[in-house]
Amino acid sequence: MKQFTVSKHFDSTVNLSVTDVEILDSYAILHLKTSKTDPFRKGVSIQLHKSDHTICPFSAVQKYIAIRKGREASFCFSDPLFVKENGNALDRDFFIRSLRHVLDICGYNSSLYNGHSFRIGASTSAGSVNIQVILSKHLSVDIRQLCRYIRISNDTIRKAQKSLTLSKKYLSDI
């Protein structure tokens, strides 16, 4: 969650900007400037592939950028990627409050959800559709750094995302 919200003030050198999204023909690339799994602080690029399903990360990003461009007269690519209605950068507290409000409306116990719920849900969903984790969180930092050198094809990432979007477990974990 830290990757897409701001702590206090927006800083384009650390926080996600509109420029961190690259939309291609069949997928988009979201470039995170920092990540817990990025010890060298080089950033991490996440591919969001097009799918023909209700949940489509590519379509969601594409539509979001189009809406942002259409709504804001002074739209600038260095602006925060995620903003509130007033145009200010999306902060963690606002996001959690809003999420809990929606969960309450939907009849869920919102006190059970926080920022870590996304990581837990994503991990659980990945496991439920047999997407294997390369290394567990209990391995040493030195071994985890080796993950930067593992190359996974675009097709493998596309298939993994497709599996997640088809997973009923994924929807219930959100």
C-alpha distance (Angstrom), angle and dihedral (degrees) to the residues before:
residue distance angle dihedral
M1 . . .
K2 3.78 . .
Q3 3.80 88.2 .
F4 3.81 95.0 63.3
T5 3.80 102.3 31.7
V6 3.80 131.6 59.4
S7 3.79 126.8 -125.5
K8 3.79 99.3 -141.7
H9 3.80 112.6 -37.1
F10 3.78 131.9 20.3
D11 3.80 115.5 -104.7
S12 3.81 114.0 -177.0
T13 3.81 91.1 -155.5
V14 3.81 91.3 62.0
N15 3.81 109.2 17.5
L16 3.80 127.8 67.5
S17 3.80 114.6 -86.8
V18 3.78 129.8 -171.7
T19 3.83 86.4 -104.6
D20 3.80 88.8 65.0
V21 3.81 90.2 72.7
E22 3.79 120.1 79.1
I23 3.80 115.4 -174.6
L24 3.80 115.6 -156.0
D25 3.82 130.6 174.5
S26 3.80 100.2 -82.6
Y27 3.79 103.7 10.1
A28 3.77 144.0 19.6
I29 3.77 128.3 -132.7
L30 3.79 120.0 -139.1
H31 3.79 111.3 -164.3
L32 3.80 114.1 -154.0
K33 3.79 110.1 -158.1
T34 3.80 92.8 -154.5
S35 3.77 136.3 16.0
K36 3.80 138.6 169.5
T37 3.79 87.6 -116.6
D38 3.81 92.6 52.5
P39 3.81 105.8 80.9
F40 3.82 92.2 166.2
R41 3.84 92.2 53.8
K42 3.79 93.0 -131.3
G43 3.78 93.3 131.2
V44 3.77 131.3 -115.2
S45 3.80 127.1 -108.6
I46 3.79 117.3 -145.6
Q47 3.78 120.0 -162.1
L48 3.80 117.7 -141.3
H49 3.80 108.0 -164.6
K50 3.78 129.2 -155.8
S51 3.80 114.8 -109.2
D52 3.78 134.6 178.0
H53 3.79 92.6 -127.6
T54 3.79 136.3 100.9
I55 3.79 89.9 -104.7
C56 3.80 106.6 56.8
P57 3.81 117.6 159.8
F58 3.81 91.8 -166.4
S59 3.82 94.1 54.0
A60 3.80 92.0 44.4
V61 3.81 92.8 54.7
Q62 3.79 93.1 42.2
K63 3.83 92.3 51.4
Y64 3.80 92.7 43.5
I65 3.82 92.8 54.4
A66 3.83 90.7 46.8
I67 3.82 90.9 51.1
R68 3.81 91.4 48.2
K69 3.81 91.7 50.6
G70 3.80 91.6 48.2
R71 3.82 97.3 46.7
E72 3.76 102.3 44.6
A73 3.78 119.1 68.7
S74 3.79 90.9 -165.4
F75 3.82 96.3 42.6
C76 3.79 110.4 165.4
F77 3.80 128.6 -178.5
S78 3.81 91.0 -133.1
D79 3.83 90.2 59.8
P80 3.81 120.4 109.2
L81 3.79 111.3 -79.6
F82 3.80 94.5 -134.8
V83 3.79 118.5 41.1
K84 3.78 138.9 171.7
E85 3.82 122.9 -119.9
N86 3.82 90.1 -88.7
G87 3.83 91.2 56.7
N88 3.80 95.5 -109.1
A89 3.79 119.0 131.7
L90 3.80 115.4 -86.9
D91 3.80 108.9 -101.0
R92 3.80 126.3 -158.4
D93 3.82 96.6 -116.3
F94 3.80 93.0 51.9
F95 3.80 91.2 46.8
I96 3.82 93.8 50.3
R97 3.83 92.0 46.2
S98 3.81 91.1 49.3
L99 3.80 93.0 46.1
R100 3.79 91.8 49.9
H101 3.80 90.7 48.4
V102 3.82 91.3 54.0
L103 3.82 91.1 45.4
D104 3.82 89.9 52.7
I105 3.80 90.8 50.5
C106 3.82 89.3 50.8
G107 3.80 91.3 51.2
Y108 3.81 99.0 -106.8
N109 3.79 125.0 134.4
S110 3.81 97.5 -106.5
S111 3.81 93.6 -167.7
L112 3.81 87.9 73.5
Y113 3.82 92.3 63.8
N114 3.78 131.0 77.3
G115 3.80 138.2 139.6
H116 3.80 93.3 -64.5
S117 3.81 90.7 56.5
F118 3.81 88.9 81.0
R119 3.79 93.7 54.5
I120 3.81 91.4 45.1
G121 3.81 92.2 47.1
A122 3.79 93.4 47.6
S123 3.81 92.6 48.6
T124 3.79 92.7 46.7
S125 3.80 92.2 47.4
A126 3.79 92.6 48.3
G127 3.79 90.6 51.9
S128 3.80 92.6 47.0
V129 3.81 91.4 59.5
N130 3.81 93.9 42.3
I131 3.79 98.2 -106.0
Q132 3.76 99.6 155.4
V133 3.77 122.1 -135.8
I134 3.80 110.9 -131.2
L135 3.79 95.6 -148.6
S136 3.77 132.2 9.4
K137 3.79 121.8 -122.0
H138 3.80 89.2 -110.6
L139 3.80 95.2 68.3
S140 3.77 118.7 103.9
V141 3.80 121.2 -89.9
D142 3.82 91.6 -113.7
I143 3.80 91.9 59.3
R144 3.81 92.3 45.1
Q145 3.79 89.4 55.4
L146 3.79 88.1 63.2
C147 3.82 88.4 68.3
R148 3.81 88.4 77.4
Y149 3.79 87.9 70.6
I150 3.79 97.5 50.5
R151 3.80 110.4 101.2
I152 3.78 120.3 -152.0
S153 3.79 120.2 -171.0
N154 3.81 122.3 -117.0
D155 3.80 88.5 -119.0
T156 3.82 92.1 56.4
I157 3.81 90.7 50.1
R158 3.82 90.9 47.3
K159 3.82 91.3 51.3
A160 3.81 91.9 47.6
Q161 3.81 91.6 51.3
K162 3.80 89.9 47.8
S163 3.81 89.9 52.9
L164 3.80 90.5 51.4
T165 3.81 93.9 48.7
L166 3.80 90.3 52.1
S167 3.80 93.4 48.2
K168 3.80 114.8 106.4
K169 3.80 87.1 -163.5
Y170 3.84 89.2 61.8
L171 3.79 91.9 58.1
S172 3.79 92.6 49.3
D173 3.83 92.1 48.7
I174 3.79 95.4 56.0
